[in-house]
């Protein structure tokens, strides 16, 4: 094997190892659902809390008087979902996980003020989660 072939092979090996570690890191820090030690119901509660918080905040920003009671109910639902996640998990960084879930939700929206895609995904499952407790 000549020197050039050896250098190319070494470069490819280093690149593969680097990409492995980068992908592993991204997979661990990307979402709240990456924590495999947390029960699935706790992860769902985190996602629901994030959904309810985003919805309440968006409605409050609109400052439409007749919608403020809706925002208040959504904020209460967010608190219920957060308490559920706390009771199902021993996670110390629950607030950070909820914030990460909120950021992930926002990243999926074409416009942060248009909650339609989130509502279609989370409305019924989150209502069911809170009603079955």
MDTraj code that builds the backbone (N, CA, C; nanometers):
import mdtraj as md
import numpy as np

residues = "UNK UNK UNK UNK UNK UNK UNK UNK UNK UNK UNK UNK UNK UNK UNK UNK UNK UNK UNK UNK UNK UNK UNK UNK UNK UNK UNK UNK UNK UNK UNK UNK UNK UNK UNK UNK UNK UNK UNK UNK UNK UNK UNK UNK UNK UNK UNK UNK UNK UNK UNK UNK UNK UNK UNK UNK UNK UNK UNK UNK UNK UNK UNK UNK UNK UNK UNK UNK UNK UNK UNK UNK UNK UNK UNK UNK UNK UNK UNK UNK UNK UNK UNK UNK UNK UNK UNK UNK UNK UNK UNK UNK UNK UNK UNK UNK UNK UNK UNK UNK UNK UNK UNK UNK UNK UNK UNK UNK UNK UNK UNK UNK UNK UNK UNK UNK UNK UNK UNK UNK UNK UNK UNK UNK UNK UNK UNK UNK UNK UNK UNK UNK UNK".split()
xyz = np.array([
    [0.0853, -0.1163, 0.0000],
    [0.0000, 0.0000, 0.0000],
    [0.0909, 0.1240, 0.0000],
    [0.0659, 0.2122, -0.0966],
    [0.1498, 0.3309, -0.1016],
    [0.1001, 0.4363, -0.0020],
    [0.1762, 0.5408, 0.0141],
    [0.1500, 0.6434, 0.1150],
    [0.0170, 0.7151, 0.0900],
    [-0.0158, 0.7444, -0.0333],
    [-0.1399, 0.8139, -0.0665],
    [-0.2611, 0.7283, -0.0309],
    [-0.2591, 0.6022, -0.0651],
    [-0.3695, 0.5120, -0.0342],
    [-0.3877, 0.5009, 0.1173],
    [-0.2773, 0.4915, 0.1887],
    [-0.2834, 0.4824, 0.3345],
    [-0.3451, 0.6092, 0.3941],
    [-0.3075, 0.7271, 0.3460],
    [-0.3622, 0.8529, 0.3961],
    [-0.5119, 0.8651, 0.3655],
    [-0.5523, 0.8237, 0.2480],
    [-0.6942, 0.8279, 0.2120],
    [-0.7741, 0.7338, 0.3019],
    [-0.7248, 0.6142, 0.3247],
    [-0.7928, 0.5177, 0.4111],
    [-0.8024, 0.5714, 0.5540],
    [-0.6960, 0.6330, 0.6035],
    [-0.6966, 0.6897, 0.7388],
    [-0.7971, 0.8046, 0.7473],
    [-0.8004, 0.8892, 0.6446],
    [-0.8953, 1.0007, 0.6428],
    [-1.0392, 0.9507, 0.6452],
    [-1.0708, 0.8509, 0.5666],
    [-1.2053, 0.7944, 0.5619],
    [-1.2418, 0.7338, 0.6973],
    [-1.1501, 0.6651, 0.7583],
    [-1.1750, 0.6046, 0.8892],
    [-1.2036, 0.7118, 0.9937],
    [-1.1260, 0.8186, 0.9962],
    [-1.1477, 0.9291, 1.0898],
    [-1.2833, 0.9951, 1.0641],
    [-1.3176, 1.0150, 0.9390],
    [-1.4467, 1.0754, 0.9049],
    [-1.5628, 0.9878, 0.9509],
    [-1.5526, 0.8581, 0.9320],
    [-1.6585, 0.7666, 0.9762],
    [-1.6742, 0.7670, 1.1279],
    [-1.5640, 0.7643, 1.1979],
    [-1.5691, 0.7660, 1.3445],
    [-1.6280, 0.8986, 1.3933],
    [-1.5870, 1.0089, 1.3335],
    [-1.6405, 1.1401, 1.3711],
    [-1.7902, 1.1479, 1.3465],
    [-1.8342, 1.1002, 1.2314],
    [-1.9773, 1.1067, 1.2009],
    [-2.0582, 1.0187, 1.2962],
    [-2.0020, 0.9068, 1.3380],
    [-2.0696, 0.8209, 1.4349],
    [-2.0943, 0.8964, 1.5653],
    [-1.9910, 0.9633, 1.6171],
    [-2.0063, 1.0352, 1.7428],
    [-2.0992, 1.1554, 1.7291],
    [-2.0939, 1.2236, 1.6177],
    [-2.1842, 1.3368, 1.5948],
    [-2.3288, 1.2886, 1.5907],
    [-2.3566, 1.1821, 1.5182],
    [-2.4930, 1.1296, 1.5091],
    [-2.5410, 1.0795, 1.6448],
    [-2.4530, 1.0186, 1.7195],
    [-2.4897, 0.9697, 1.8522],
    [-2.5251, 1.0876, 1.9420],
    [-2.4469, 1.1929, 1.9373],
    [-2.4739, 1.3115, 2.0181],
    [-2.6060, 1.3770, 1.9777],
    [-2.6314, 1.3909, 1.8490],
    [-2.7558, 1.4507, 1.8028],
    [-2.8756, 1.3674, 1.8440],
    [-2.8634, 1.2401, 1.8386],
    [-2.9739, 1.1523, 1.8775],
    [-3.0059, 1.1611, 2.0252],
    [-2.9082, 1.1910, 2.1099],
    [-2.9312, 1.1985, 2.2533],
    [-2.9849, 1.3330, 2.2957],
    [-2.9550, 1.4389, 2.2254],
    [-2.9931, 1.5712, 2.2735],
    [-3.1021, 1.6364, 2.1916],
    [-3.1585, 1.5678, 2.0962],
    [-3.2514, 1.6320, 2.0049],
    [-3.3887, 1.6566, 2.0643],
    [-3.4453, 1.5622, 2.1354],
    [-3.5807, 1.5772, 2.1861],
    [-3.5932, 1.5203, 2.3244],
    [-3.7059, 1.5536, 2.3863],
    [-3.7356, 1.4973, 2.5176],
    [-3.7580, 1.3483, 2.5073],
    [-3.8013, 1.3025, 2.3929],
    [-3.8305, 1.1603, 2.3786],
    [-3.7061, 1.0756, 2.3675],
    [-3.5891, 1.1371, 2.3622],
    [-3.4666, 1.0598, 2.3501],
    [-3.4294, 0.9905, 2.4817],
    [-3.4921, 1.0294, 2.5930],
    [-3.4616, 0.9694, 2.7222],
    [-3.5344, 0.8361, 2.7341],
    [-3.4608, 0.7289, 2.7089],
    [-3.5232, 0.5968, 2.7071],
    [-3.5500, 0.5432, 2.8465],
    [-3.4956, 0.6083, 2.9499],
    [-3.5216, 0.5623, 3.0853],
    [-3.6521, 0.6173, 3.1412],
    [-3.7094, 0.7130, 3.0744],
    [-3.8332, 0.7745, 3.1205],
    [-3.9527, 0.6977, 3.0644],
    [-4.0557, 0.6752, 3.1472],
    [-4.1751, 0.6053, 3.0975],
    [-4.2397, 0.6816, 2.9811],
    [-4.2992, 0.6064, 2.8906],
    [-4.3616, 0.6667, 2.7712],
    [-4.4705, 0.7664, 2.8098],
    [-4.5449, 0.7365, 2.9144],
    [-4.6521, 0.8275, 2.9559],
    [-4.5955, 0.9601, 3.0062],
    [-4.4787, 0.9566, 3.0706],
    [-4.4144, 1.0801, 3.1158],
    [-4.3680, 1.1624, 2.9956],
    [-4.3138, 1.0963, 2.8957],
    [-4.2728, 1.1663, 2.7733],
    [-4.3928, 1.2302, 2.7044],
    [-4.5027, 1.1573, 2.7018],
    [-4.6246, 1.2117, 2.6426],
    [-4.6734, 1.3326, 2.7218],
    [-4.6642, 1.3266, 2.8533],
    [-4.7054, 1.4395, 2.9374],
    [-4.6169, 1.5613, 2.9120],
    [-4.4887, 1.5392, 2.8892],
    [-4.3976, 1.6495, 2.8566],
    [-4.4387, 1.7137, 2.7244],
    [-4.4649, 1.6311, 2.6244],
    [-4.5074, 1.6831, 2.4945],
    [-4.6391, 1.7612, 2.5069],
    [-4.7313, 1.7095, 2.5862],
    [-4.8602, 1.7767, 2.6041],
    [-4.8445, 1.9077, 2.6798],
    [-4.7612, 1.9081, 2.7822],
    [-4.7374, 2.0317, 2.8559],
    [-4.6813, 2.1387, 2.7622],
    [-4.5883, 2.0996, 2.6792],
    [-4.5298, 2.1938, 2.5824],
    [-4.6369, 2.2445, 2.4853],
    [-4.7197, 2.1539, 2.4359],
    [-4.8276, 2.1923, 2.3439],
    [-4.9233, 2.2910, 2.4100],
    [-4.9659, 2.2600, 2.5316],
    [-5.0596, 2.3479, 2.6018],
    [-4.9962, 2.4834, 2.6335],
    [-4.8686, 2.4851, 2.6719],
    [-4.8013, 2.6121, 2.7004],
    [-4.7923, 2.6989, 2.5754],
    [-4.7532, 2.6377, 2.4645],
    [-4.7447, 2.7129, 2.3387],
    [-4.8799, 2.7679, 2.2979],
    [-4.9818, 2.6858, 2.3115],
    [-5.1169, 2.7289, 2.2738],
    [-5.1633, 2.8443, 2.3613],
    [-5.1447, 2.8322, 2.4918],
    [-5.1853, 2.9388, 2.5832],
    [-5.1100, 3.0679, 2.5539],
    [-4.9791, 3.0570, 2.5349],
    [-4.8986, 3.1767, 2.5065],
    [-4.9415, 3.2442, 2.3773],
    [-4.9684, 3.1646, 2.2749],
    [-5.0083, 3.2203, 2.1451],
    [-5.1421, 3.2922, 2.1566],
    [-5.2369, 3.2312, 2.2250],
    [-5.3693, 3.2934, 2.2403],
    [-5.3598, 3.4201, 2.3248],
    [-5.2791, 3.4177, 2.4297],
    [-5.2622, 3.5384, 2.5125],
    [-5.2000, 3.6520, 2.4325],
    [-5.1045, 3.6206, 2.3447],
    [-5.0415, 3.7247, 2.2625],
    [-5.1407, 3.7913, 2.1679],
    [-5.2454, 3.7190, 2.1298],
    [-5.3458, 3.7771, 2.0391],
    [-5.4280, 3.8846, 2.1090],
    [-5.4365, 3.8793, 2.2406],
    [-5.5092, 3.9766, 2.3221],
    [-5.6538, 3.9955, 2.2775],
    [-5.7216, 3.8862, 2.2508],
    [-5.8637, 3.8887, 2.2199],
    [-5.9359, 3.8510, 2.3497],
    [-6.0136, 3.9438, 2.4020],
    [-6.0747, 3.9266, 2.5339],
    [-6.1541, 3.7965, 2.5483],
    [-6.2312, 3.7611, 2.4481],
    [-6.3146, 3.6420, 2.4615],
    [-6.2335, 3.5120, 2.4570],
    [-6.1067, 3.5201, 2.4134],
    [-6.0208, 3.4025, 2.4083],
    [-5.9342, 3.3858, 2.5339],
    [-5.9302, 3.4856, 2.6201],
    [-5.8479, 3.4769, 2.7398],
    [-5.8884, 3.3626, 2.8323],
    [-6.0190, 3.3327, 2.8484],
    [-6.0540, 3.2157, 2.9298],
    [-6.0017, 3.0845, 2.8693],
    [-5.9973, 3.0769, 2.7379],
    [-5.9429, 2.9587, 2.6706],
    [-5.7936, 2.9469, 2.7023],
    [-5.7223, 3.0584, 2.6943],
    [-5.5790, 3.0586, 2.7256],
    [-5.5563, 3.0161, 2.8698],
    [-5.6434, 3.0603, 2.9584],
    [-5.6300, 3.0238, 3.1003],
    [-5.6500, 2.8729, 3.1195],
    [-5.7500, 2.8161, 3.0519],
    [-5.7734, 2.6713, 3.0618],
    [-5.6558, 2.5931, 3.0030],
    [-5.5998, 2.6412, 2.8937],
    [-5.4845, 2.5749, 2.8337],
    [-5.3641, 2.5804, 2.9276],
    [-5.3445, 2.6942, 2.9953],
    [-5.2339, 2.7058, 3.0904],
    [-5.2540, 2.6093, 3.2074],
    [-5.3778, 2.5930, 3.2516],
    [-5.4070, 2.4965, 3.3582],
    [-5.3795, 2.3540, 3.3113],
    [-5.4155, 2.3246, 3.1879],
    [-5.3873, 2.1916, 3.1325],
    [-5.2371, 2.1678, 3.1232],
    [-5.1612, 2.2715, 3.0884],
    [-5.0151, 2.2592, 3.0826],
    [-4.9592, 2.2248, 3.2201],
    [-5.0121, 2.2892, 3.3228],
    [-4.9672, 2.2602, 3.4593],
    [-5.0042, 2.1185, 3.5005],
    [-5.1239, 2.0744, 3.4629],
    [-5.1653, 1.9367, 3.4944],
    [-5.0732, 1.8362, 3.4262],
    [-5.0411, 1.8598, 3.3010],
    [-4.9533, 1.7691, 3.2273],
    [-4.8131, 1.7689, 3.2881],
    [-4.7668, 1.8847, 3.3299],
    [-4.6339, 1.8917, 3.3922],
    [-4.6329, 1.8161, 3.5250],
    [-4.7380, 1.8327, 3.6058],
    [-4.7457, 1.7581, 3.7326],
    [-4.7512, 1.6083, 3.7071],
    [-4.8210, 1.5676, 3.6006],
    [-4.8277, 1.4259, 3.5662],
    [-4.6889, 1.3742, 3.5300],
    [-4.6154, 1.4517, 3.4502],
    [-4.4803, 1.4105, 3.4123],
    [-4.3912, 1.4000, 3.5358],
    [-4.4067, 1.4941, 3.6285],
    [-4.3273, 1.4897, 3.7517],
    [-4.3584, 1.3647, 3.8331],
    [-4.4852, 1.3268, 3.8373],
    [-4.5229, 1.2101, 3.9172],
    [-4.4784, 1.0787, 3.8527],
    [-4.4598, 1.0804, 3.7222],
    [-4.4227, 0.9585, 3.6504],
    [-4.2723, 0.9449, 3.6280],
    [-4.1991, 1.0483, 3.6601],
    [-4.0574, 1.0492, 3.6275],
    [-3.9769, 1.1050, 3.7433],
    [-3.8523, 1.0671, 3.7484],
    [-3.7614, 1.1239, 3.8479],
    [-3.6667, 1.2235, 3.7835],
    [-3.6996, 1.2698, 3.6664],
    [-3.6117, 1.3605, 3.5920],
    [-3.5939, 1.4918, 3.6664],
    [-3.4709, 1.5331, 3.6805],
    [-3.4379, 1.6581, 3.7485],
    [-3.4568, 1.7791, 3.6564],
    [-3.4422, 1.7570, 3.5274],
    [-3.4462, 1.8670, 3.4312],
    [-3.5765, 1.8690, 3.3526],
    [-3.6870, 1.8482, 3.4202],
    [-3.8169, 1.8416, 3.3542],
    [-3.8506, 1.9730, 3.2832],
    [-3.8233, 2.0848, 3.3483],
    [-3.8505, 2.2150, 3.2865],
    [-3.7712, 2.2308, 3.1575],
    [-3.6464, 2.1889, 3.1590],
    [-3.5632, 2.1970, 3.0378],
    [-3.6173, 2.1055, 2.9289],
    [-3.6665, 1.9885, 2.9675],
    [-3.7238, 1.8969, 2.8684],
    [-3.8505, 1.9548, 2.8072],
    [-3.9316, 2.0205, 2.8882],
    [-4.0531, 2.0847, 2.8352],
    [-4.0145, 2.1983, 2.7406],
    [-3.9162, 2.2778, 2.7793],
    [-3.8705, 2.3867, 2.6920],
    [-3.8168, 2.3324, 2.5600],
    [-3.7428, 2.2208, 2.5662],
    [-3.6906, 2.1594, 2.4439],
    [-3.8062, 2.1100, 2.3564],
    [-3.9068, 2.0511, 2.4193],
    [-4.0233, 2.0041, 2.3437],
    [-4.0950, 2.1220, 2.2784],
    [-4.1046, 2.2350, 2.3500],
    [-4.1669, 2.3547, 2.2911],
    [-4.0893, 2.4004, 2.1683],
    [-3.9570, 2.4020, 2.1791],
    [-3.8747, 2.4436, 2.0658],
    [-3.8915, 2.3475, 1.9483],
    [-3.9013, 2.2187, 1.9787],
    [-3.9222, 2.1193, 1.8727],
    [-4.0579, 2.1399, 1.8062],
    [-4.1595, 2.1685, 1.8868],
    [-4.2932, 2.1950, 1.8300],
    [-4.2885, 2.3179, 1.7390],
    [-4.2264, 2.4252, 1.7883],
    [-4.2175, 2.5478, 1.7082],
    [-4.1439, 2.5242, 1.5767],
    [-4.0439, 2.4394, 1.5805],
    [-3.9653, 2.4121, 1.4597],
    [-4.0476, 2.3421, 1.3525],
    [-4.1560, 2.2760, 1.3920],
    [-4.2391, 2.2061, 1.2936],
    [-4.3447, 2.2962, 1.2318],
    [-4.3627, 2.4157, 1.2873],
    [-4.4681, 2.5048, 1.2385],
    [-4.4178, 2.5969, 1.1281],
    [-4.4976, 2.6139, 1.0233],
    [-4.4586, 2.7086, 0.9191],
    [-4.4652, 2.8530, 0.9697],
    [-4.5574, 2.8795, 1.0634],
    [-4.5734, 3.0110, 1.1250],
    [-4.6021, 2.9880, 1.2734],
    [-4.5237, 3.0467, 1.3627],
    [-4.5421, 3.0207, 1.5058],
    [-4.6786, 3.0629, 1.5603],
    [-4.7503, 3.1456, 1.4870],
    [-4.8830, 3.1878, 1.5314],
    [-4.9948, 3.0995, 1.4768],
    [-4.9614, 3.0038, 1.3939],
    [-5.0595, 2.9120, 1.3368],
    [-5.0457, 2.7763, 1.4041],
    [-5.1340, 2.7474, 1.4965],
    [-5.1233, 2.6259, 1.5774],
    [-5.1964, 2.5055, 1.5181],
    [-5.2540, 2.5210, 1.4016],
    [-5.3311, 2.4132, 1.3403],
    [-5.2591, 2.2793, 1.3356],
    [-5.1347, 2.2751, 1.2866],
    [-5.0652, 2.1460, 1.2817],
    [-5.0463, 2.0825, 1.4203],
    [-5.0168, 2.1652, 1.5202],
    [-5.0024, 2.1108, 1.6559],
    [-5.1352, 2.0625, 1.7107],
    [-5.2399, 2.1393, 1.6851],
    [-5.3727, 2.0998, 1.7347],
    [-5.4149, 1.9664, 1.6753],
    [-5.3912, 1.9487, 1.5468],
    [-5.4337, 1.8238, 1.4838],
    [-5.3545, 1.7048, 1.5369],
    [-5.2323, 1.7290, 1.5808],
    [-5.1490, 1.6198, 1.6311],
    [-5.1711, 1.5925, 1.7800],
    [-5.1898, 1.6971, 1.8604],
    [-5.1866, 1.6804, 2.0059],
    [-5.3216, 1.6989, 2.0771],
    [-5.4174, 1.7617, 2.0154],
    [-5.5397, 1.7956, 2.0885],
    [-5.6062, 1.6734, 2.1524],
    [-5.6420, 1.5762, 2.0723],
    [-5.7117, 1.4590, 2.1260],
    [-5.6231, 1.3714, 2.2152],
    [-5.5004, 1.3385, 2.1733],
    [-5.4175, 1.2561, 2.2624],
    [-5.3920, 1.3223, 2.3985],
    [-5.3739, 1.4532, 2.3993],
    [-5.3469, 1.5223, 2.5257],
    [-5.4717, 1.5305, 2.6123],
    [-5.5865, 1.5507, 2.5495],
    [-5.7117, 1.5486, 2.6270],
    [-5.7322, 1.4111, 2.6893],
    [-5.7058, 1.3085, 2.6126],
    [-5.7194, 1.1711, 2.6632],
    [-5.6214, 1.1456, 2.7772],
    [-5.4975, 1.1897, 2.7607],
    [-5.3964, 1.1705, 2.8640],
    [-5.4396, 1.2349, 2.9954],
    [-5.4882, 1.3595, 2.9885],
    [-5.5266, 1.4279, 3.1103],
    [-5.6546, 1.3713, 3.1712],
    [-5.7447, 1.3230, 3.0872],
    [-5.8700, 1.2695, 3.1407],
    [-5.8512, 1.1306, 3.2037],
    [-5.7546, 1.0549, 3.1545],
    [-5.7313, 0.9219, 3.2114],
    [-5.6291, 0.9270, 3.3237],
    [-5.5526, 1.0373, 3.3277],
    [-5.4563, 1.0595, 3.4352],
    [-5.3685, 0.9477, 3.4594],
])
top = md.Topology()
chain = top.add_chain()
for i, resn in enumerate(residues, 1):
    res = top.add_residue(resn, chain, resSeq=i)
    for name in ("N", "CA", "C"):
        top.add_atom(name, md.element.get_by_symbol(name[0]), res)
traj = md.Trajectory(xyz[None], top)
